[in-house]
Amino acid sequence: MREKIYRWIFTILAFSSLVFLAGIIVVLFTEGLPIFKTTGFFNFIFGQSWYPTYEPPEFGILPIILASVMVTAGAMVVCVPLGVGSALFIHELASENVRSILKPVIEILSGIPSIVFGFFGMVIISPFIQKLLDLPTGLCGFTASLVLGIMAIPTICSLSEDALSYVPKSYREASLALGANRWQTLMQVVLPAAGSGISTSIILGMSRIAGETMTVLMVAGGSAVIPTSFFLPIRPMTSTIAAEMGEAVVGSNHYHALFAIGLILFLVTLVFNVIAELISRKYRMKLGLAQ
């Protein structure tokens, strides 16, 4: 009897997350779809002007979509080599003493709130970049990409290190037995074997970058125009929602447009996570067959 009660309790807890997810999806679609009736889907997605408080208002989100793509791409340039490289060093090359120091430091880095990163970027990194590159302002796409890339390093490093740990030891032994040196074994055997897991970590890191709000709100500059350079102020989708939701009148076109942005962002993040799960599942199946 007690086991049945525990089973029902844990079943309810497990399915409650699905209920919350369904609720979020329903709200996003309910509040976001009305803007497409008034503005039109293509005008909303590909419109080049975002002026929701003008008369008449313009709800074109192409500038903020391109800003999100630019910031995400720039952050990936920073975090992928550093994250994967750190994982390779920690798991394959570092001594036990060095590993015992680096792993806790990376875990601590992953636990720092995003607003702390944003504050650090706004107060320290932004003025430094402004003086270094002689820019009108340091609050720009480059600063946002740099800070977001640093934020995503722990995610990619931790997951990549886990993927490397799942590579069978026999792979390394066989490579060394055939005459390959340590570097050749690492680059030609271990890294390809862990490729699917590392790809998953990169996609999840990209998902975190695309969904980050407070950091880009503080360091990206907040200019909702089509970005032409990394060194100009931009406004990604997440910061647009955070900056304007408090000003939007409930039920207005502006209100529905912000929910539509959230819906698009949700669908993009969902696609990233589904792809990561498919790659991870394929990797686990392949590893199970190899073992």
Backbone as JSON, one array per atom type, in Angstrom:
{
  "sequence": "MREKIYRWIFTILAFSSLVFLAGIIVVLFTEGLPIFKTTGFFNFIFGQSWYPTYEPPEFGILPIILASVMVTAGAMVVCVPLGVGSALFIHELASENVRSILKPVIEILSGIPSIVFGFFGMVIISPFIQKLLDLPTGLCGFTASLVLGIMAIPTICSLSEDALSYVPKSYREASLALGANRWQTLMQVVLPAAGSGISTSIILGMSRIAGETMTVLMVAGGSAVIPTSFFLPIRPMTSTIAAEMGEAVVGSNHYHALFAIGLILFLVTLVFNVIAELISRKYRMKLGLAQ",
  "N": [[0.83, -1.21, 0.0], [1.9, 1.25, 0.83], [3.91, 1.53, -1.05], [2.42, 1.9, -3.38], [1.26, 4.37, -2.85], [3.54, 6.02, -2.77], [4.35, 5.67, -5.41], [2.24, 6.88, -6.83], [2.48, 9.49, -5.9], [5.02, 10.28, -6.89], [4.52, 9.93, -9.58], [2.58, 11.88, -10.08], [4.11, 14.16, -9.51], [5.99, 13.96, -11.55], [4.43, 14.25, -13.89], [3.45, 16.75, -13.46], [5.22, 18.65, -14.39], [4.81, 18.46, -17.12], [2.25, 19.48, -17.24], [2.69, 22.15, -16.49], [4.33, 22.92, -18.62], [2.54, 22.6, -20.75], [0.71, 24.57, -20.01], [2.25, 26.91, -20.31], [2.71, 26.83, -23.07], [0.08, 27.07, -24.06], [-0.62, 29.65, -23.12], [1.3, 31.24, -24.44], [0.61, 30.81, -27.16], [-2.06, 31.67, -27.13], [-1.89, 34.38, -26.36], [-0.04, 35.35, -28.16], [-0.7, 34.85, -30.88], [-2.77, 36.67, -31.79], [-1.5, 39.03, -32.79], [-0.63, 38.39, -35.3], [-2.9, 38.44, -36.82], [-3.54, 41.12, -37.07], [-1.19, 42.37, -37.96], [0.0, 40.61, -39.74], [1.73, 37.66, -40.67], [4.17, 37.53, -42.19], [4.84, 40.24, -42.39], [5.27, 40.76, -39.72], [7.42, 39.05, -39.04], [9.4, 39.65, -40.95], [9.45, 42.37, -41.09], [11.15, 45.52, -40.94], [11.15, 47.47, -39.04], [10.8, 48.32, -35.71], [8.72, 49.85, -33.88], [6.79, 50.14, -31.55], [5.33, 52.04, -30.1], [4.8, 54.15, -31.71], [2.65, 56.15, -33.85], [1.1, 55.43, -36.75], [1.72, 52.25, -35.07], [4.61, 50.13, -35.57], [5.44, 46.82, -36.1], [7.75, 45.14, -36.75], [9.96, 42.53, -36.46], [12.39, 41.77, -37.48], [14.89, 43.15, -37.07], [15.46, 42.57, -34.32], [15.52, 39.82, -34.33], [17.73, 39.33, -36.0], [19.64, 40.51, -34.37], [19.64, 38.76, -32.18], [20.58, 36.45, -33.46], [23.11, 37.34, -34.23], [24.38, 37.9, -31.75], [24.28, 35.37, -30.56], [25.82, 33.83, -32.39], [28.3, 35.17, -32.15], [28.85, 34.71, -29.43], [29.12, 31.94, -29.45], [31.48, 31.64, -30.87], [33.25, 32.4, -28.93], [32.74, 30.66, -26.7], [32.74, 27.95, -27.56], [35.4, 26.98, -28.51], [36.84, 27.51, -26.1], [35.31, 26.17, -24.14], [35.17, 23.43, -25.03], [37.89, 22.97, -25.34], [38.77, 23.35, -22.69], [37.47, 21.18, -21.47], [38.76, 19.03, -22.74], [41.37, 19.41, -21.82], [41.06, 19.18, -19.01], [40.08, 16.56, -18.7], [41.79, 14.88, -20.16], [44.49, 15.74, -20.1], [45.25, 17.17, -17.82], [46.76, 17.04, -14.56], [45.93, 15.28, -11.48], [45.92, 17.07, -9.35], [45.7, 19.57, -10.61], [43.27, 19.18, -11.9], [41.57, 18.91, -9.71], [41.4, 21.5, -8.9], [40.51, 23.03, -11.11], [37.99, 21.96, -11.91], [36.09, 22.48, -9.72], [36.21, 25.3, -9.85], [35.1, 25.87, -12.36], [32.55, 24.86, -11.95], [31.66, 26.61, -9.99], [31.64, 28.94, -11.5], [29.53, 28.38, -13.21], [27.42, 28.65, -11.49], [27.06, 31.31, -10.94], [24.86, 34.05, -10.85], [23.09, 35.35, -13.71], [22.67, 38.09, -13.78], [24.79, 39.09, -12.38], [26.92, 38.6, -14.1], [26.05, 40.33, -16.12], [26.2, 42.82, -14.8], [28.94, 42.93, -14.26], [29.87, 42.95, -16.91], [28.8, 45.39, -17.78], [29.95, 47.33, -16.09], [32.72, 46.82, -16.0], [33.8, 45.4, -18.33], [32.59, 46.67, -20.56], [33.38, 49.53, -20.45], [36.13, 49.09, -20.74], [36.38, 47.88, -23.3], [35.36, 49.96, -24.82], [37.31, 51.98, -24.51], [39.55, 50.59, -25.43], [39.01, 49.97, -28.14], [38.23, 52.37, -29.08], [35.46, 53.22, -29.26], [32.14, 54.63, -29.68], [30.41, 53.78, -27.69], [30.63, 51.22, -25.23], [28.65, 49.42, -24.85], [27.49, 47.11, -26.68], [27.07, 44.77, -29.45], [29.39, 43.2, -29.52], [30.39, 43.23, -26.89], [28.23, 42.02, -25.57], [28.3, 39.48, -26.81], [30.78, 38.57, -25.93], [30.48, 38.46, -23.09], [28.29, 36.7, -22.85], [29.41, 34.46, -24.07], [31.39, 33.79, -22.17], [29.69, 33.13, -20.08], [28.52, 30.76, -21.05], [30.54, 28.93, -21.15], [31.0, 27.15, -18.84], [28.77, 25.37, -19.08], [29.16, 24.07, -21.58], [31.71, 23.02, -21.14], [31.38, 21.27, -18.9], [29.46, 19.37, -19.82], [30.79, 18.43, -22.09], [33.04, 17.31, -20.92], [31.84, 15.23, -19.53], [30.97, 13.73, -21.71], [33.44, 12.95, -22.78], [34.32, 11.31, -20.73], [32.74, 9.1, -21.07], [33.79, 7.74, -23.18], [35.07, 4.63, -24.07], [37.79, 3.14, -22.31], [39.28, 1.33, -23.67], [39.48, 2.26, -26.29], [41.45, 4.28, -26.21], [43.61, 2.75, -25.34], [43.9, 0.93, -27.44], [44.57, 2.66, -29.54], [47.02, 3.75, -28.64], [48.47, 1.41, -28.51], [48.76, 0.81, -31.17], [50.66, 2.55, -31.97], [50.18, 5.26, -32.04], [50.67, 8.59, -30.82], [50.06, 10.51, -27.8], [48.74, 12.92, -28.44], [47.76, 12.4, -31.05], [46.03, 10.3, -30.44], [44.19, 11.63, -28.87], [43.08, 13.58, -30.63], [42.27, 12.15, -32.94], [40.98, 9.86, -32.15], [39.73, 9.88, -29.49], [38.33, 12.37, -29.46], [36.65, 12.27, -31.86], [35.1, 10.03, -31.07], [33.7, 11.0, -28.9], [32.22, 12.88, -30.13], [29.42, 13.2, -30.64], [28.34, 13.63, -28.09], [29.72, 15.97, -27.41], [28.75, 17.65, -29.38], [26.1, 17.8, -28.54], [26.46, 19.2, -26.13], [27.31, 21.65, -27.13], [25.04, 22.52, -28.53], [23.19, 22.75, -26.44], [24.5, 24.73, -24.97], [24.26, 26.8, -26.84], [21.5, 27.08, -26.78], [21.14, 28.07, -24.19], [22.42, 30.54, -24.43], [20.84, 31.81, -26.39], [18.49, 32.13, -24.95], [19.09, 33.82, -22.85], [18.53, 36.65, -20.77], [18.88, 38.91, -18.82], [21.59, 39.6, -18.99], [22.07, 40.41, -21.71], [20.26, 42.49, -21.77], [21.52, 44.34, -20.18], [24.05, 44.83, -21.33], [24.0, 44.94, -24.13], [23.13, 47.26, -25.37], [20.61, 48.02, -26.44], [19.4, 48.98, -28.84], [16.99, 48.88, -31.24], [17.48, 48.27, -34.08], [18.38, 47.2, -37.4], [21.19, 45.23, -37.18], [24.42, 46.14, -38.2], [27.02, 45.89, -37.52], [29.21, 44.36, -35.14], [30.01, 46.13, -33.27], [28.16, 48.01, -32.63], [25.29, 49.24, -30.81], [22.74, 46.87, -30.03], [19.6, 45.04, -29.94], [18.52, 42.13, -28.73], [15.97, 39.49, -28.86], [15.16, 38.57, -26.3], [15.86, 40.64, -24.51], [14.23, 42.62, -25.49], [11.66, 41.79, -24.79], [11.91, 41.82, -21.97], [12.46, 44.53, -21.5], [10.22, 45.92, -22.4], [7.81, 44.79, -21.64], [6.72, 45.65, -19.21], [5.72, 48.12, -19.89], [3.78, 47.73, -21.77], [0.38, 47.83, -22.64], [-2.08, 45.73, -21.32], [-3.56, 43.41, -23.47], [-3.26, 44.96, -25.71], [-1.94, 45.6, -29.06], [0.82, 45.82, -28.89], [1.34, 44.4, -26.56], [0.5, 41.79, -27.34], [2.35, 41.44, -29.39], [4.79, 41.23, -28.04], [4.37, 38.85, -26.66], [4.26, 37.2, -28.89], [6.9, 37.35, -29.76], [8.06, 36.03, -27.6], [6.91, 33.52, -28.07], [8.11, 32.75, -30.49], [10.77, 32.66, -29.65], [10.56, 30.62, -27.76], [9.92, 28.43, -29.42], [12.24, 28.26, -30.97], [14.19, 27.66, -29.0], [13.11, 25.24, -28.14], [13.47, 23.65, -30.42], [16.28, 23.56, -30.48], [16.76, 22.09, -28.12], [15.44, 19.67, -28.66], [16.95, 18.73, -30.83], [19.41, 18.41, -29.52], [18.72, 16.38, -27.71], [18.11, 14.27, -29.47], [20.61, 13.85, -30.68], [22.09, 13.15, -28.41], [20.77, 10.8, -27.64], [21.26, 9.16, -29.84], [24.01, 8.99, -29.57], [24.23, 7.63, -27.12], [23.1, 5.15, -27.81], [24.91, 4.29, -29.75], [27.23, 4.11, -28.23], [26.45, 2.11, -26.45], [26.25, -0.07, -28.19], [28.91, -0.24, -28.91], [30.13, -0.99, -26.56]],
  "CA": [[0.0, 0.0, 0.0], [2.77, 2.41, 0.91], [4.61, 1.66, -2.32], [1.49, 2.48, -4.34], [1.12, 5.8, -2.54], [4.76, 6.68, -3.24], [4.35, 5.65, -6.86], [1.31, 7.89, -7.29], [3.04, 10.81, -5.6], [6.09, 10.6, -7.84], [3.91, 10.04, -10.91], [1.97, 13.21, -10.15], [5.19, 15.14, -9.59], [6.61, 13.87, -12.88], [3.54, 14.78, -14.9], [3.15, 18.16, -13.21], [6.06, 19.46, -15.28], [4.13, 18.5, -18.41], [1.11, 20.39, -17.1], [3.23, 23.5, -16.52], [4.77, 23.17, -19.98], [1.33, 22.8, -21.56], [0.16, 25.88, -19.67], [3.09, 27.93, -20.94], [2.46, 26.8, -24.51], [-1.26, 27.61, -24.3], [-0.59, 31.1, -22.9], [2.07, 31.86, -25.51], [-0.17, 30.8, -28.4], [-3.27, 32.47, -26.95], [-1.58, 35.8, -26.3], [0.85, 35.75, -29.23], [-1.26, 34.73, -32.22], [-3.58, 37.81, -32.28], [-0.75, 40.05, -33.52], [-0.52, 37.97, -36.69], [-4.14, 38.82, -37.5], [-3.53, 42.56, -37.35], [0.04, 42.77, -38.66], [0.38, 39.66, -40.77], [2.88, 36.86, -40.24], [5.41, 37.91, -42.88], [5.17, 41.6, -41.99], [5.78, 40.71, -38.36], [8.72, 38.38, -39.0], [10.39, 40.25, -41.85], [9.42, 43.82, -41.02], [12.45, 46.06, -40.55], [10.98, 48.57, -38.09], [10.14, 47.98, -34.45], [8.32, 51.08, -33.21], [5.46, 49.77, -31.05], [4.63, 53.16, -29.47], [4.52, 55.19, -32.69], [1.29, 56.17, -34.39], [0.7, 54.06, -36.37], [2.85, 51.42, -34.59], [5.23, 49.18, -36.5], [5.83, 45.63, -35.36], [8.65, 44.29, -37.51], [10.95, 42.02, -35.5], [13.62, 41.31, -38.14], [16.11, 43.66, -36.4], [15.78, 41.9, -33.06], [15.89, 38.44, -34.67], [19.12, 39.36, -36.46], [20.48, 40.8, -33.21], [19.78, 37.52, -31.43], [21.46, 35.56, -34.22], [24.47, 37.88, -34.17], [24.93, 37.7, -30.41], [24.47, 33.93, -30.36], [26.98, 33.4, -33.18], [29.51, 35.72, -31.53], [29.11, 34.01, -28.17], [29.59, 30.59, -29.75], [32.89, 31.74, -31.24], [34.01, 32.51, -27.69], [32.57, 29.59, -25.73], [32.98, 26.6, -28.08], [36.8, 26.55, -28.35], [37.26, 27.54, -24.7], [34.6, 25.13, -23.39], [35.64, 22.1, -25.45], [39.32, 22.89, -25.01], [38.89, 23.15, -21.24], [37.07, 19.81, -21.18], [39.84, 18.14, -23.18], [42.52, 19.56, -20.92], [40.73, 18.67, -17.68], [39.87, 15.11, -18.69], [42.82, 14.1, -20.82], [45.86, 16.21, -19.96], [45.57, 17.75, -16.52], [47.05, 16.13, -13.45], [44.86, 15.22, -10.5], [45.93, 18.31, -8.57], [45.15, 20.65, -11.44], [41.85, 18.87, -12.12], [40.82, 19.17, -8.48], [41.23, 22.95, -8.78], [39.77, 23.59, -12.24], [36.58, 21.54, -11.96], [35.25, 23.3, -8.82], [36.15, 26.68, -10.32], [34.14, 25.91, -13.45], [31.22, 24.67, -11.37], [31.3, 27.88, -9.34], [31.33, 29.88, -12.58], [28.19, 28.07, -13.74], [26.41, 29.0, -10.51], [26.95, 32.75, -10.77], [23.64, 34.56, -11.51], [23.34, 36.06, -14.96], [22.7, 39.53, -13.56], [26.14, 39.42, -11.94], [27.68, 38.7, -15.35], [25.64, 41.55, -16.79], [26.74, 43.96, -14.07], [30.38, 42.93, -14.52], [30.08, 43.39, -18.28], [28.43, 46.8, -17.93], [30.83, 48.2, -15.3], [34.15, 46.55, -16.21], [34.17, 45.03, -19.7], [32.13, 47.67, -21.52], [34.31, 50.68, -20.55], [37.44, 48.65, -21.23], [36.29, 47.71, -24.75], [35.15, 51.28, -25.41], [38.6, 52.66, -24.57], [40.5, 49.81, -26.22], [38.69, 50.03, -29.57], [37.83, 53.75, -29.39], [34.07, 53.14, -29.71], [31.25, 55.6, -29.04], [29.91, 53.14, -26.47], [31.03, 49.82, -25.07], [27.45, 48.58, -24.78], [27.29, 46.74, -28.08], [26.98, 43.34, -29.71], [30.64, 42.53, -29.19], [30.42, 43.05, -25.43], [27.22, 41.01, -25.25], [28.79, 38.19, -27.25], [31.88, 38.17, -25.06], [29.97, 38.09, -21.77], [27.48, 35.48, -23.0], [30.33, 33.35, -24.33], [31.98, 33.41, -20.88], [28.64, 32.47, -19.31], [28.2, 29.43, -21.58], [31.7, 28.03, -21.06], [30.81, 26.03, -17.9], [27.81, 24.39, -19.62], [29.82, 23.27, -22.63], [32.85, 22.3, -20.55], [30.91, 20.18, -18.04], [28.84, 18.33, -20.64], [31.82, 17.83, -22.94], [33.87, 16.47, -20.06], [31.06, 14.01, -19.3], [31.01, 12.94, -22.95], [34.77, 12.35, -22.88], [34.45, 10.26, -19.73], [32.0, 7.93, -21.53], [34.54, 7.03, -24.22], [35.7, 3.46, -23.44], [39.23, 3.2, -22.13], [39.9, 0.46, -24.67], [39.77, 3.06, -27.47], [42.74, 4.92, -26.0], [44.65, 1.71, -25.26], [44.11, 0.39, -28.78], [45.29, 3.66, -30.33], [48.41, 3.81, -28.18], [49.12, 0.14, -28.86], [49.06, 0.84, -32.6], [51.78, 3.45, -32.21], [49.81, 6.68, -32.01], [51.07, 9.28, -29.61], [48.93, 10.98, -26.98], [48.01, 13.94, -29.18], [47.02, 11.73, -32.12], [44.94, 9.55, -29.81], [43.2, 12.6, -28.41], [42.41, 14.28, -31.73], [41.77, 11.27, -33.97], [40.22, 8.75, -31.58], [38.86, 10.26, -28.37], [37.44, 13.47, -29.83], [35.55, 11.79, -32.71], [34.22, 9.12, -30.33], [32.84, 11.81, -28.04], [31.7, 13.97, -30.96], [27.99, 13.41, -30.48], [28.12, 14.26, -26.79], [30.22, 17.34, -27.47], [27.77, 18.39, -30.19], [24.96, 18.06, -27.65], [26.83, 20.27, -25.19], [27.36, 22.92, -27.88], [23.67, 22.93, -28.82], [22.6, 23.21, -25.17], [25.09, 26.03, -24.69], [23.62, 27.75, -27.74], [20.15, 27.3, -26.28], [21.22, 28.97, -23.03], [22.78, 31.87, -24.91], [19.69, 32.4, -27.07], [17.44, 32.44, -24.0], [19.55, 34.69, -21.78], [17.8, 37.92, -20.77], [19.4, 40.04, -18.05], [22.92, 40.01, -19.46], [21.97, 41.2, -22.94], [19.54, 43.71, -21.44], [22.43, 45.29, -19.53], [25.3, 45.13, -22.04], [23.88, 44.94, -25.59], [22.92, 48.62, -25.85], [19.18, 48.26, -26.52], [18.97, 49.68, -30.05], [16.21, 47.94, -32.06], [17.69, 48.52, -35.51], [19.07, 46.09, -38.05], [22.62, 45.33, -36.84], [25.38, 46.13, -39.31], [28.35, 45.68, -36.97], [29.27, 43.88, -33.77], [30.44, 47.21, -32.38], [27.05, 48.94, -32.48], [24.25, 48.75, -29.89], [21.7, 46.03, -30.62], [18.61, 44.58, -28.96], [18.0, 40.79, -29.03], [14.56, 39.23, -28.55], [14.92, 38.43, -24.87], [15.92, 41.94, -23.86], [13.06, 43.39, -25.93], [10.53, 41.39, -23.92], [12.15, 42.29, -20.6], [12.47, 45.98, -21.42], [8.97, 46.56, -22.82], [6.59, 44.15, -21.14], [6.16, 46.47, -18.14], [5.09, 49.31, -20.45], [2.73, 47.35, -22.72], [-0.99, 47.75, -22.11], [-2.6, 44.37, -21.45], [-4.54, 43.27, -24.53], [-2.93, 45.8, -26.86], [-1.11, 44.95, -30.08], [2.17, 45.77, -28.34], [1.32, 43.29, -25.59], [0.47, 40.54, -28.11], [3.6, 41.32, -30.15], [5.83, 40.74, -27.12], [4.11, 37.42, -26.46], [4.64, 36.51, -30.12], [8.36, 37.21, -29.7], [8.31, 34.93, -26.66], [6.53, 32.27, -28.72], [9.17, 32.41, -31.45], [11.94, 32.28, -28.87], [10.28, 29.31, -27.18], [10.01, 27.41, -30.47], [13.66, 28.12, -31.33], [14.83, 26.94, -27.91], [12.6, 23.87, -28.16], [14.15, 22.95, -31.51], [17.64, 23.28, -30.03], [16.76, 21.02, -27.12], [15.07, 18.41, -29.32], [18.13, 18.28, -31.58], [20.39, 17.93, -28.55], [18.26, 15.1, -27.18], [18.27, 13.26, -30.52], [22.04, 13.55, -30.81], [22.51, 12.45, -27.19], [20.21, 9.44, -27.69], [22.02, 8.43, -30.85], [25.33, 8.75, -28.99], [24.12, 6.57, -26.1], [22.88, 3.89, -28.5], [26.17, 3.89, -30.39], [28.15, 3.71, -27.18], [26.0, 0.83, -25.93], [26.64, -1.11, -29.14], [30.38, -0.4, -28.89], [30.52, -1.71, -25.36]],
  "C": [[0.87, 1.26, 0.0], [3.51, 2.62, -0.41], [3.7, 2.27, -3.39], [1.31, 3.98, -4.11], [2.35, 6.57, -3.04], [4.79, 6.75, -4.76], [3.42, 6.72, -7.42], [1.83, 9.3, -7.03], [4.1, 11.2, -6.62], [5.56, 10.69, -9.27], [3.28, 11.42, -11.1], [3.03, 14.29, -10.28], [5.83, 15.15, -10.97], [5.74, 14.51, -13.94], [3.18, 16.24, -14.66], [3.99, 19.07, -14.09], [5.44, 19.56, -16.67], [2.94, 19.45, -18.38], [1.58, 21.84, -17.17], [3.67, 23.87, -17.94], [3.58, 23.42, -20.9], [0.7, 24.16, -21.29], [0.94, 27.01, -20.32], [2.81, 28.0, -22.43], [1.11, 27.42, -24.83], [-1.27, 29.12, -24.16], [0.16, 31.8, -24.04], [1.28, 31.92, -26.81], [-1.4, 31.7, -28.28], [-2.98, 33.96, -27.02], [-0.73, 36.27, -27.48], [0.24, 35.76, -30.61], [-2.08, 35.94, -32.68], [-2.8, 38.86, -33.05], [-0.61, 39.68, -34.99], [-1.78, 38.32, -37.49], [-4.14, 40.29, -37.89], [-2.33, 42.99, -38.18], [0.35, 41.88, -39.85], [1.67, 38.95, -40.4], [4.17, 37.35, -40.87], [5.81, 39.34, -42.54], [5.76, 41.64, -40.59], [7.19, 40.13, -38.31], [9.77, 39.15, -39.8], [10.32, 41.78, -41.9], [10.69, 44.38, -40.43], [12.35, 47.19, -39.54], [10.22, 48.08, -36.87], [9.9, 49.28, -33.68], [6.91, 50.87, -32.65], [4.67, 50.93, -30.45], [4.37, 54.3, -30.44], [3.07, 55.14, -33.11], [1.35, 56.41, -35.9], [1.92, 53.23, -35.93], [3.35, 50.48, -35.68], [5.8, 48.03, -35.69], [6.65, 44.68, -36.24], [9.8, 43.83, -36.64], [12.22, 41.5, -36.18], [14.87, 41.88, -37.47], [16.46, 42.91, -35.12], [16.07, 40.41, -33.28], [17.35, 38.4, -35.11], [20.08, 39.67, -35.32], [20.7, 39.55, -32.37], [20.71, 36.54, -32.13], [22.91, 36.03, -34.12], [25.11, 37.63, -32.81], [25.2, 36.23, -30.15], [25.68, 33.42, -31.11], [28.28, 33.91, -32.57], [29.87, 35.02, -30.24], [29.62, 32.6, -28.41], [31.06, 30.58, -30.18], [33.77, 31.8, -30.0], [33.96, 31.22, -26.89], [32.9, 28.19, -26.27], [34.46, 26.2, -27.97], [37.26, 26.52, -26.9], [36.6, 26.42, -23.89], [35.09, 23.74, -23.74], [37.11, 21.93, -25.12], [39.55, 22.67, -23.53], [38.53, 21.72, -20.85], [38.16, 18.81, -21.57], [41.03, 18.21, -22.24], [42.23, 18.92, -19.56], [40.69, 17.14, -17.68], [41.07, 14.33, -19.19], [44.25, 14.48, -20.45], [46.22, 16.66, -18.55], [45.88, 16.68, -15.49], [45.91, 16.18, -12.45], [44.79, 16.51, -9.67], [45.32, 19.47, -9.34], [43.66, 20.44, -11.66], [41.01, 19.19, -10.89], [40.6, 20.66, -8.25], [40.29, 23.48, -9.87], [38.29, 23.21, -12.22], [35.7, 22.32, -10.98], [35.13, 24.75, -9.27], [35.12, 26.82, -11.44], [32.73, 25.73, -12.93], [30.74, 25.94, -10.66], [30.9, 28.91, -10.39], [29.93, 29.65, -13.13], [27.09, 28.46, -12.77], [26.25, 30.49, -10.27], [25.7, 33.25, -11.49], [23.98, 35.4, -12.73], [23.41, 37.57, -14.76], [24.06, 39.99, -13.06], [27.06, 39.53, -13.16], [27.35, 40.0, -16.07], [26.21, 42.79, -16.12], [28.25, 44.07, -14.3], [30.67, 43.41, -15.93], [29.81, 44.87, -18.46], [29.43, 47.72, -17.25], [32.3, 48.04, -15.68], [34.47, 46.36, -17.7], [33.79, 46.11, -20.7], [33.03, 48.9, -21.58], [35.68, 50.3, -21.09], [37.43, 48.51, -22.75], [36.11, 49.06, -25.44], [36.48, 52.03, -25.55], [39.58, 51.93, -25.48], [40.28, 49.98, -27.71], [38.23, 51.41, -30.02], [36.42, 53.78, -30.0], [33.25, 54.23, -29.05], [30.67, 55.08, -27.74], [30.39, 51.7, -26.43], [29.86, 48.89, -24.95], [27.04, 48.24, -26.21], [27.24, 45.22, -28.21], [28.24, 42.58, -29.35], [30.74, 42.25, -27.7], [29.44, 41.97, -25.01], [27.69, 39.62, -25.64], [29.89, 37.68, -26.34], [31.38, 37.7, -23.7], [29.14, 36.81, -21.85], [28.35, 34.27, -23.28], [30.99, 32.86, -23.05], [30.95, 32.67, -20.03], [28.4, 31.03, -19.74], [29.35, 28.45, -21.48], [31.48, 26.89, -20.06], [29.85, 24.96, -18.41], [28.47, 23.48, -20.62], [30.95, 22.44, -22.05], [32.38, 21.09, -19.75], [30.33, 19.04, -18.86], [29.84, 17.66, -21.56], [32.73, 16.9, -22.14], [33.16, 15.16, -19.73], [31.09, 13.11, -20.54], [32.36, 12.26, -23.12], [34.94, 11.2, -21.9], [33.73, 8.98, -20.15], [32.72, 7.16, -22.63], [35.27, 5.85, -23.57], [37.22, 3.59, -23.39], [39.96, 2.35, -23.17], [40.23, 1.2, -25.95], [41.16, 3.69, -27.36], [43.86, 3.88, -26.01], [44.95, 1.13, -26.63], [44.9, 1.36, -29.65], [46.76, 3.74, -29.93], [49.17, 2.54, -28.54], [49.51, 0.09, -30.33], [50.14, 1.85, -32.96], [51.43, 4.92, -32.23], [50.29, 7.33, -30.72], [49.83, 9.83, -28.9], [48.09, 12.01, -27.72], [47.19, 13.33, -30.3], [45.84, 10.94, -31.57], [43.81, 10.49, -29.41], [42.39, 13.17, -29.58], [41.74, 13.34, -32.72], [40.93, 10.1, -33.44], [39.21, 9.23, -30.54], [37.85, 11.33, -28.78], [36.34, 13.04, -30.8], [34.58, 10.86, -31.97], [33.25, 9.88, -29.43], [32.14, 12.93, -28.81], [30.23, 14.25, -30.76], [27.67, 14.08, -29.15], [28.61, 15.69, -26.75], [29.28, 18.21, -28.29], [26.54, 18.74, -29.36], [25.27, 19.2, -26.7], [26.85, 21.62, -25.89], [25.95, 23.42, -28.16], [22.98, 23.43, -27.56], [23.2, 24.55, -24.74], [24.51, 27.12, -25.57], [22.21, 28.09, -27.28], [20.17, 28.24, -25.08], [21.54, 30.39, -23.48], [21.57, 32.56, -25.54], [18.6, 32.82, -26.1], [17.85, 33.36, -22.87], [18.93, 36.08, -21.89], [18.57, 39.05, -20.11], [20.74, 40.52, -18.58], [22.83, 40.87, -20.7], [21.2, 42.49, -22.71], [20.49, 44.78, -20.9], [23.61, 45.69, -20.41], [25.17, 45.24, -23.55], [23.61, 46.32, -26.16], [21.46, 48.99, -26.05], [18.7, 49.02, -27.72], [18.29, 48.69, -31.0], [16.28, 48.32, -33.52], [18.45, 47.34, -36.09], [20.58, 46.21, -37.8], [23.5, 45.23, -38.08], [26.8, 45.89, -38.84], [28.23, 45.15, -35.55], [29.53, 45.01, -32.78], [29.39, 48.32, -32.28], [26.04, 48.38, -31.5], [23.18, 47.97, -30.63], [20.71, 45.64, -29.52], [18.09, 43.21, -29.38], [16.56, 40.62, -28.55], [14.3, 39.22, -27.05], [14.91, 39.79, -24.17], [14.76, 42.83, -24.29], [11.86, 43.07, -25.06], [10.7, 41.96, -22.52], [12.02, 43.8, -20.48], [11.09, 46.59, -21.63], [7.72, 45.96, -22.23], [5.93, 44.98, -20.04], [5.43, 47.7, -18.65], [3.9, 48.98, -21.35], [1.38, 47.26, -22.02], [-1.53, 46.35, -22.36], [-3.7, 44.33, -22.51], [-4.26, 44.1, -25.76], [-2.1, 45.01, -27.88], [0.34, 44.83, -29.61], [2.32, 44.59, -27.39], [1.35, 41.95, -26.33], [1.76, 40.34, -28.91], [4.73, 40.79, -29.28], [5.63, 39.26, -26.81], [4.46, 36.63, -27.71], [6.15, 36.34, -30.22], [8.74, 36.08, -28.76], [7.97, 33.58, -27.26], [7.61, 31.82, -29.7], [10.43, 31.96, -30.71], [11.76, 30.91, -28.23], [10.44, 28.21, -28.22], [11.47, 27.19, -30.89], [14.41, 27.32, -30.27], [14.39, 25.49, -27.87], [13.27, 23.06, -29.25], [15.58, 22.6, -31.12], [17.69, 22.11, -29.06], [16.37, 19.68, -27.71], [16.25, 17.86, -30.11], [19.2, 17.73, -30.64], [20.01, 16.58, -27.99], [18.42, 13.98, -28.21], [19.73, 12.87, -30.69], [22.52, 12.76, -29.6], [22.01, 11.01, -27.19], [20.96, 8.58, -28.69], [23.4, 8.06, -30.32], [25.27, 7.63, -27.96], [23.9, 5.21, -26.74], [24.16, 3.38, -29.14], [27.17, 3.41, -29.37], [27.77, 2.37, -26.59], [26.37, -0.31, -26.87], [28.14, -1.36, -29.1], [30.83, -1.19, -27.68], [30.0, -3.14, -25.36]]
}
